[in-house]
């Protein structure tokens, strides 16, 4: 009988963990995967927003960095990890 009581006392904890997993952890992992794919797929001419809030245009994607154009005269290198999102036209 004690085995059944032990399982019954753990059941709410297991259910709570399952709810937490499906409502928090899984969607966050999915969002991280989509963000990584977006960064990997950046091409010349794409408009992006950096994590600092700058809106710029991709000039040349490189391995670890991306050359971006802030305006007609200024081209800088930006680390891929600072790309917040891509602006869809």
The first five atom37 places (N, CA, C, CB, O) and aatype in JSON, in Angstrom:
{
  "aatype": [20, 20, 20, 20, 20, 20, 20, 20, 20, 20, 20, 20, 20, 20, 20, 20, 20, 20, 20, 20, 20, 20, 20, 20, 20, 20, 20, 20, 20, 20, 20, 20, 20, 20, 20, 20, 20, 20, 20, 20, 20, 20, 20, 20, 20, 20, 20, 20, 20, 20, 20, 20, 20, 20, 20, 20, 20, 20, 20, 20, 20, 20, 20, 20, 20, 20, 20, 20, 20, 20, 20, 20, 20, 20, 20, 20, 20, 20, 20, 20, 20, 20, 20, 20, 20, 20, 20, 20, 20],
  "atom_mask": [
    [1, 1, 1, 1, 1],
    [1, 1, 1, 1, 1],
    [1, 1, 1, 1, 1],
    [1, 1, 1, 1, 1],
    [1, 1, 1, 1, 1],
    [1, 1, 1, 1, 1],
    [1, 1, 1, 1, 1],
    [1, 1, 1, 1, 1],
    [1, 1, 1, 1, 1],
    [1, 1, 1, 1, 1],
    [1, 1, 1, 1, 1],
    [1, 1, 1, 1, 1],
    [1, 1, 1, 1, 1],
    [1, 1, 1, 1, 1],
    [1, 1, 1, 1, 1],
    [1, 1, 1, 1, 1],
    [1, 1, 1, 1, 1],
    [1, 1, 1, 1, 1],
    [1, 1, 1, 1, 1],
    [1, 1, 1, 1, 1],
    [1, 1, 1, 1, 1],
    [1, 1, 1, 1, 1],
    [1, 1, 1, 1, 1],
    [1, 1, 1, 1, 1],
    [1, 1, 1, 1, 1],
    [1, 1, 1, 1, 1],
    [1, 1, 1, 1, 1],
    [1, 1, 1, 1, 1],
    [1, 1, 1, 1, 1],
    [1, 1, 1, 1, 1],
    [1, 1, 1, 1, 1],
    [1, 1, 1, 1, 1],
    [1, 1, 1, 1, 1],
    [1, 1, 1, 1, 1],
    [1, 1, 1, 1, 1],
    [1, 1, 1, 1, 1],
    [1, 1, 1, 1, 1],
    [1, 1, 1, 1, 1],
    [1, 1, 1, 1, 1],
    [1, 1, 1, 1, 1],
    [1, 1, 1, 1, 1],
    [1, 1, 1, 1, 1],
    [1, 1, 1, 1, 1],
    [1, 1, 1, 1, 1],
    [1, 1, 1, 1, 1],
    [1, 1, 1, 1, 1],
    [1, 1, 1, 1, 1],
    [1, 1, 1, 1, 1],
    [1, 1, 1, 1, 1],
    [1, 1, 1, 1, 1],
    [1, 1, 1, 1, 1],
    [1, 1, 1, 1, 1],
    [1, 1, 1, 1, 1],
    [1, 1, 1, 1, 1],
    [1, 1, 1, 1, 1],
    [1, 1, 1, 1, 1],
    [1, 1, 1, 1, 1],
    [1, 1, 1, 1, 1],
    [1, 1, 1, 1, 1],
    [1, 1, 1, 1, 1],
    [1, 1, 1, 1, 1],
    [1, 1, 1, 1, 1],
    [1, 1, 1, 1, 1],
    [1, 1, 1, 1, 1],
    [1, 1, 1, 1, 1],
    [1, 1, 1, 1, 1],
    [1, 1, 1, 1, 1],
    [1, 1, 1, 1, 1],
    [1, 1, 1, 1, 1],
    [1, 1, 1, 1, 1],
    [1, 1, 1, 1, 1],
    [1, 1, 1, 1, 1],
    [1, 1, 1, 1, 1],
    [1, 1, 1, 1, 1],
    [1, 1, 1, 1, 1],
    [1, 1, 1, 1, 1],
    [1, 1, 1, 1, 1],
    [1, 1, 1, 1, 1],
    [1, 1, 1, 1, 1],
    [1, 1, 1, 1, 1],
    [1, 1, 1, 1, 1],
    [1, 1, 1, 1, 1],
    [1, 1, 1, 1, 1],
    [1, 1, 1, 1, 1],
    [1, 1, 1, 1, 1],
    [1, 1, 1, 1, 1],
    [1, 1, 1, 1, 1],
    [1, 1, 1, 1, 1],
    [1, 1, 1, 1, 1]
  ],
  "atom_positions": [
    [[0.8, -1.2, 0.0], [0.0, 0.0, 0.0], [0.84, 1.27, 0.0], [-0.91, 0.0, 1.18], [0.43, 2.29, -0.55]],
    [[2.01, 1.2, 0.61], [2.84, 2.4, 0.69], [3.36, 2.81, -0.68], [4.0, 2.17, 1.65], [3.57, 4.0, -0.92]],
    [[3.56, 1.87, -1.57], [4.0, 2.19, -2.93], [2.95, 3.03, -3.65], [4.28, 0.91, -3.71], [3.29, 3.99, -4.33]],
    [[1.69, 2.68, -3.51], [0.6, 3.42, -4.13], [0.47, 4.81, -3.55], [-0.69, 2.68, -3.97], [0.19, 5.76, -4.29]],
    [[0.65, 4.96, -2.25], [0.58, 6.27, -1.62], [1.73, 7.17, -2.08], [0.61, 6.13, -0.09], [1.55, 8.37, -2.29]],
    [[2.91, 6.59, -2.23], [4.08, 7.35, -2.69], [3.84, 7.87, -4.11], [5.35, 6.47, -2.65], [4.11, 9.04, -4.4]],
    [[3.34, 7.01, -4.99], [3.06, 7.42, -6.37], [1.96, 8.48, -6.41], [2.64, 6.21, -7.22], [2.05, 9.44, -7.18]],
    [[0.95, 8.32, -5.58], [-0.14, 9.29, -5.54], [0.34, 10.65, -5.05], [-1.27, 8.78, -4.64], [-0.17, 11.68, -5.48]],
    [[1.32, 10.66, -4.17], [1.84, 11.94, -3.69], [2.76, 12.6, -4.73], [2.6, 11.74, -2.38], [2.91, 13.83, -4.73]],
    [[3.37, 11.82, -5.61], [4.23, 12.37, -6.66], [3.46, 12.78, -7.91], [5.29, 11.36, -7.04], [3.96, 13.58, -8.71]],
    [[2.28, 12.27, -8.08], [1.49, 12.55, -9.29], [1.26, 14.04, -9.52], [0.16, 11.84, -9.2], [1.45, 14.5, -10.65]],
    [[0.85, 14.84, -8.53], [0.67, 16.28, -8.79], [1.97, 16.97, -9.21], [0.12, 16.97, -7.55], [1.95, 17.87, -10.05]],
    [[3.09, 16.54, -8.64], [4.37, 17.13, -9.01], [4.74, 16.79, -10.46], [5.47, 16.64, -8.06], [5.26, 17.64, -11.19]],
    [[4.47, 15.57, -10.88], [4.74, 15.15, -12.25], [3.85, 15.91, -13.23], [4.52, 13.63, -12.41], [4.31, 16.35, -14.29]],
    [[2.58, 16.07, -12.89], [1.65, 16.82, -13.75], [2.08, 18.27, -13.85], [0.21, 16.72, -13.2], [2.03, 18.85, -14.94]],
    [[2.51, 18.88, -12.73], [2.96, 20.26, -12.74], [4.2, 20.44, -13.62], [3.26, 20.72, -11.31], [4.29, 21.41, -14.37]],
    [[5.14, 19.49, -13.54], [6.33, 19.56, -14.38], [5.96, 19.42, -15.85], [7.32, 18.47, -13.98], [6.52, 20.13, -16.69]],
    [[5.04, 18.53, -16.18], [4.61, 18.35, -17.58], [3.98, 19.62, -18.12], [3.62, 17.18, -17.7], [4.26, 20.02, -19.26]],
    [[3.14, 20.26, -17.33], [2.52, 21.52, -17.76], [3.59, 22.59, -17.97], [1.47, 22.0, -16.71], [3.57, 23.3, -18.97]],
    [[4.52, 22.69, -17.03], [5.6, 23.67, -17.14], [6.43, 23.41, -18.4], [6.5, 23.62, -15.89], [6.79, 24.36, -19.1]],
    [[6.73, 22.15, -18.69], [7.51, 21.81, -19.86], [6.81, 22.24, -21.15], [7.79, 20.32, -19.89], [7.43, 22.86, -22.01]],
    [[5.52, 21.91, -21.28], [4.81, 22.2, -22.53], [4.43, 23.67, -22.68], [3.57, 21.37, -22.61], [4.23, 24.13, -23.8]],
    [[4.33, 24.42, -21.58], [3.96, 25.82, -21.69], [5.16, 26.77, -21.71], [3.07, 26.19, -20.55], [5.04, 27.89, -22.22]],
    [[6.31, 26.36, -21.16], [7.45, 27.26, -21.07], [8.67, 26.75, -21.82], [7.8, 27.49, -19.62], [9.17, 27.42, -22.72]],
    [[9.15, 25.59, -21.46], [10.44, 25.11, -21.97], [10.37, 24.79, -23.46], [10.89, 23.87, -21.2], [11.22, 25.24, -24.23]],
    [[9.4, 24.03, -23.88], [9.31, 23.6, -25.29], [9.13, 24.78, -26.25], [8.14, 22.63, -25.46], [9.84, 24.84, -27.26]],
    [[8.21, 25.74, -25.98], [8.1, 26.88, -26.9], [9.37, 27.72, -26.97], [6.95, 27.77, -26.49], [9.71, 28.25, -28.03]],
    [[10.08, 27.85, -25.84], [11.32, 28.61, -25.83], [12.39, 27.93, -26.68], [11.81, 28.8, -24.4], [13.11, 28.61, -27.41]],
    [[12.5, 26.62, -26.61], [13.45, 25.88, -27.44], [13.12, 26.03, -28.92], [13.48, 24.4, -27.05], [14.01, 26.19, -29.75]],
    [[11.84, 25.98, -29.23], [11.39, 26.13, -30.62], [11.74, 27.52, -31.15], [9.86, 25.89, -30.74], [12.18, 27.67, -32.29]],
    [[11.53, 28.55, -30.31], [11.83, 29.92, -30.71], [13.34, 30.11, -30.91], [11.31, 30.91, -29.67], [13.75, 30.8, -31.85]],
    [[14.16, 29.52, -30.05], [15.61, 29.61, -30.2], [16.07, 28.95, -31.5], [16.32, 28.97, -29.01], [16.96, 29.46, -32.17]],
    [[15.47, 27.82, -31.84], [15.83, 27.12, -33.07], [15.46, 27.96, -34.3], [15.14, 25.74, -33.12], [16.23, 28.03, -35.26]],
    [[14.27, 28.58, -34.29], [13.85, 29.43, -35.4], [14.77, 30.64, -35.55], [12.4, 29.89, -35.21], [15.11, 31.03, -36.66]],
    [[15.19, 31.22, -34.43], [16.08, 32.39, -34.46], [17.44, 32.0, -35.04], [16.25, 32.98, -33.04], [18.0, 32.74, -35.85]],
    [[17.96, 30.85, -34.65], [19.25, 30.39, -35.18], [19.16, 30.13, -36.68], [19.7, 29.11, -34.45], [20.1, 30.45, -37.41]],
    [[18.05, 29.56, -37.15], [17.87, 29.33, -38.59], [17.77, 30.65, -39.34], [16.63, 28.48, -38.85], [18.3, 30.78, -40.44]],
    [[17.09, 31.64, -38.76], [16.96, 32.94, -39.39], [18.32, 33.6, -39.54], [16.01, 33.84, -38.58], [18.62, 34.17, -40.59]],
    [[19.14, 33.54, -38.5], [20.47, 34.15, -38.54], [21.34, 33.45, -39.59], [21.14, 34.1, -37.16], [22.1, 34.1, -40.31]],
    [[21.23, 32.15, -39.66], [22.04, 31.37, -40.61], [21.63, 31.68, -42.06], [21.89, 29.86, -40.33], [22.46, 31.61, -42.96]],
    [[20.36, 32.02, -42.28], [19.84, 32.22, -43.63], [19.9, 33.67, -44.1], [18.43, 31.74, -43.7], [19.35, 33.99, -45.16]],
    [[20.55, 34.56, -43.36], [20.62, 35.96, -43.78], [21.4, 36.11, -45.08], [21.26, 36.82, -42.68], [22.43, 35.46, -45.28]],
    [[20.89, 36.96, -45.96], [21.52, 37.19, -47.27], [21.71, 38.67, -47.49], [20.66, 36.58, -48.4], [21.18, 39.5, -46.75]],
    [[22.46, 39.0, -48.51], [22.68, 40.39, -48.88], [21.34, 41.05, -49.2], [23.65, 40.49, -50.1], [20.51, 40.49, -49.92]],
    [[21.14, 42.25, -48.67], [19.91, 42.99, -48.93], [18.84, 42.82, -47.87], [19.37, 42.59, -50.24], [17.87, 43.57, -47.86]],
    [[18.98, 41.84, -46.98], [18.0, 41.66, -45.91], [18.1, 42.81, -44.91], [18.21, 40.3, -45.19], [19.19, 43.27, -44.59]],
    [[16.96, 43.26, -44.43], [16.93, 44.29, -43.39], [16.77, 43.6, -42.05], [15.77, 45.33, -43.63], [15.95, 42.7, -41.89]],
    [[17.59, 44.04, -41.07], [17.56, 43.43, -39.74], [17.47, 44.5, -38.67], [18.8, 42.55, -39.52], [17.75, 45.68, -38.91]],
    [[17.08, 44.08, -37.48], [17.12, 44.92, -36.29], [18.11, 44.27, -35.34], [15.69, 45.09, -35.63], [18.01, 43.07, -35.05]],
    [[19.07, 45.05, -34.84], [20.04, 44.52, -33.89], [19.44, 44.52, -32.5], [21.35, 45.33, -33.93], [18.4, 45.13, -32.26]],
    [[20.11, 43.84, -31.57], [19.62, 43.82, -30.2], [19.77, 45.2, -29.56], [20.38, 42.77, -29.38], [19.16, 45.46, -28.52]],
    [[20.56, 46.08, -30.15], [20.68, 47.46, -29.67], [19.63, 48.38, -30.26], [22.04, 48.0, -29.99], [19.55, 49.55, -29.89]],
    [[18.81, 47.87, -31.19], [17.73, 48.66, -31.77], [18.06, 49.33, -33.08], [17.32, 49.68, -30.81], [17.23, 50.07, -33.61]],
    [[19.24, 49.08, -33.63], [19.6, 49.68, -34.92], [18.93, 48.91, -36.05], [21.13, 49.7, -35.1], [18.91, 47.68, -36.05]],
    [[18.41, 49.64, -37.01], [17.85, 49.03, -38.22], [18.9, 49.19, -39.31], [16.47, 49.67, -38.63], [19.31, 50.3, -39.61]],
    [[19.32, 48.08, -39.9], [20.36, 48.14, -40.91], [20.12, 47.08, -41.99], [21.74, 47.94, -40.27], [19.24, 46.23, -41.87]],
    [[20.94, 47.17, -43.03], [20.81, 46.26, -44.17], [22.06, 45.4, -44.28], [20.58, 47.06, -45.49], [23.18, 45.9, -44.15]],
    [[21.88, 44.11, -44.52], [23.01, 43.19, -44.64], [23.73, 43.46, -45.96], [22.54, 41.72, -44.56], [23.11, 43.49, -47.03]],
    [[25.04, 43.65, -45.88], [25.86, 43.85, -47.07], [26.54, 42.55, -47.46], [26.91, 44.96, -46.83], [26.54, 42.15, -48.62]],
    [[27.13, 41.87, -46.44], [27.84, 40.62, -46.73], [27.83, 39.74, -45.48], [29.3, 40.91, -47.19], [28.45, 40.08, -44.47]],
    [[27.14, 38.6, -45.54], [27.22, 37.66, -44.41], [28.55, 36.92, -44.42], [26.05, 36.65, -44.46], [28.98, 36.41, -45.46]],
    [[29.21, 36.86, -43.26], [30.47, 36.14, -43.12], [30.25, 35.03, -42.1], [31.64, 37.09, -42.69], [29.13, 34.8, -41.65]],
    [[31.33, 34.33, -41.72], [31.2, 33.21, -40.79], [30.68, 33.65, -39.42], [32.53, 32.52, -40.62], [29.59, 33.24, -39.01]],
    [[31.45, 34.46, -38.72], [31.06, 34.88, -37.37], [30.43, 36.26, -37.34], [32.26, 34.85, -36.47], [29.73, 36.6, -36.38]],
    [[30.68, 37.05, -38.36], [30.2, 38.42, -38.4], [29.35, 38.66, -39.64], [31.37, 39.4, -38.36], [29.34, 37.86, -40.58]],
    [[28.65, 39.78, -39.62], [27.87, 40.21, -40.78], [28.23, 41.66, -41.05], [26.31, 40.03, -40.53], [28.21, 42.48, -40.13]],
    [[28.57, 41.98, -42.28], [28.79, 43.38, -42.63], [27.42, 43.98, -42.92], [29.75, 43.53, -43.87], [26.65, 43.49, -43.74]],
    [[27.14, 45.08, -42.21], [25.85, 45.74, -42.37], [26.05, 47.2, -42.71], [25.0, 45.59, -41.1], [27.04, 47.83, -42.33]],
    [[25.07, 47.74, -43.44], [25.1, 49.14, -43.84], [24.11, 49.9, -42.98], [24.77, 49.3, -45.37], [22.91, 49.6, -42.99]],
    [[24.61, 50.89, -42.22], [23.74, 51.7, -41.38], [23.09, 52.82, -42.18], [24.53, 52.28, -40.21], [21.91, 53.12, -42.0]],
    [[23.86, 53.43, -43.07], [23.34, 54.41, -44.03], [24.18, 54.3, -45.29], [23.36, 55.89, -43.44], [24.91, 53.32, -45.44]],
    [[24.12, 55.24, -46.18], [24.84, 55.13, -47.44], [26.35, 55.14, -47.27], [24.44, 56.26, -48.35], [27.06, 54.59, -48.11]],
    [[26.87, 55.74, -46.2], [28.31, 55.88, -46.02], [28.92, 54.93, -45.0], [28.61, 57.28, -45.61], [30.11, 54.63, -45.08]],
    [[28.14, 54.44, -44.05], [28.69, 53.69, -42.93], [28.39, 52.19, -43.07], [28.12, 54.22, -41.6], [27.23, 51.77, -43.1]],
    [[29.48, 51.4, -43.14], [29.37, 49.94, -43.16], [30.17, 49.41, -41.97], [29.88, 49.32, -44.54], [31.35, 49.76, -41.82]],
    [[29.55, 48.59, -41.15], [30.21, 48.05, -39.96], [30.06, 46.53, -39.92], [29.63, 48.67, -38.67], [29.22, 45.96, -40.61]],
    [[30.91, 45.9, -39.1], [30.79, 44.46, -38.88], [30.01, 44.24, -37.59], [32.21, 43.77, -38.8], [30.25, 44.9, -36.58]],
    [[29.07, 43.32, -37.65], [28.2, 43.03, -36.51], [28.3, 41.54, -36.21], [26.73, 43.45, -36.8], [28.21, 40.71, -37.11]],
    [[28.47, 41.21, -34.95], [28.49, 39.81, -34.55], [27.11, 39.21, -34.77], [28.94, 39.65, -33.08], [26.1, 39.86, -34.49]],
    [[27.06, 38.0, -35.25], [25.78, 37.35, -35.54], [24.88, 37.23, -34.31], [26.02, 35.97, -36.13], [23.66, 37.21, -34.42]],
    [[25.49, 37.14, -33.13], [24.69, 36.97, -31.93], [23.92, 38.22, -31.53], [25.58, 36.55, -30.8], [23.07, 38.15, -30.65]],
    [[24.19, 39.36, -32.17], [23.48, 40.6, -31.85], [22.36, 40.91, -32.84], [24.45, 41.75, -31.82], [21.79, 42.0, -32.79]],
    [[22.03, 39.98, -33.72], [20.89, 40.16, -34.62], [19.63, 39.76, -33.85], [21.05, 39.3, -35.94], [19.49, 38.61, -33.43]],
    [[18.72, 40.7, -33.67], [17.5, 40.42, -32.91], [16.46, 39.79, -33.83], [16.94, 41.7, -32.27], [15.91, 38.74, -33.51]],
    [[16.18, 40.43, -34.97], [15.19, 39.87, -35.88], [15.35, 40.44, -37.27], [13.79, 40.13, -35.37], [16.0, 41.46, -37.47]],
    [[14.76, 39.76, -38.21], [14.77, 40.16, -39.62], [13.47, 40.89, -39.9], [14.95, 38.94, -40.57], [12.4, 40.47, -39.47]],
    [[13.58, 41.99, -40.64], [12.38, 42.75, -41.0], [11.85, 42.18, -42.32], [12.69, 44.29, -41.13], [12.55, 42.19, -43.33]],
    [[10.64, 41.71, -42.3], [10.03, 41.18, -43.52], [9.44, 42.34, -44.32], [8.92, 40.13, -43.18], [8.83, 43.25, -43.75]],
    [[9.64, 42.31, -45.62], [9.17, 43.4, -46.49], [7.67, 43.38, -46.63], [9.8, 43.3, -47.86], [7.11, 44.23, -47.33]]
  ]
}
